[in-house]
């Protein structure tokens, strides 16, 4: 079964309802890139009338995590995944439609191959840029993912 935007959005509704309710959605995904989006609304705002940082984090994490999930599924092997740590930088007020773009899918395959070969956990960092409708960067998130072959 191929991972698609539609399947991931259904997954969100049932497995990550807080992200779904806040309006986080997968817009595009292929083996190397994933774009998620969220629109600033009353339900996901902070007291300063912009997108709450945690909602941005959900959308950013999803743009990286969807790529990891897709690569694990392609491997056909049981592999666990987990965020070990993350960093975030905010540079502009997030209002309107915000897209989170991750182009780091190429980093995942070698980590999965290595954990399947050695049985040892592997880590790698993935970056997601949040941009507004004008293409201006509003935030950057980095996630350290760990993958490990299940025994």
ABEGO torsion letter per residue (X at the ends): XBBBAAAAAAAAAAABAAAAAAGBBBABBBAABBBBBBBBBAAABBAAGBBBAAAAAAAAAAAAAAAAAAAAAAAGBBBBBBBABBBBBBABBBBEBBBBBBAAAAAAAAAAAAAAAAGBBBBBBBBBBBBBAAGBBABBBBBBBBBBBBX
